């Protein structure tokens, strides 16, 4: 997701997105460990998405 799209979400929606991304990352890590993951770049992208969500959550928290 683009940062602009994430900034339009509420705090609850951001928390849900983070949880969704973490669950997907967890599943992909297992696939990677067993050698079943073909697109390893997705792991890197998910880590970036999680960081992006956490950054925006922090920005919203600081602005209140």
Steps between C-alpha positions, in 0.01 A plus 500: 500500500605853443573718805227740395244219510621391843477853641131507411431198723398521865716370784292181527527437127877554513530250784297250297724556196811445711357177638409385148851573370663325798288188449593488132868550585481216753355262240757602241789448742388141551475445126846652457646275770359188334614609155149544358513877454570610144464878529739580783477873429152497652656455846698819460196690374292383795765617748492840333120511511502419871755773564296745293183422700684532831651832394163643406347372825778675687446823307130496586579427863745789520264747338227447759 
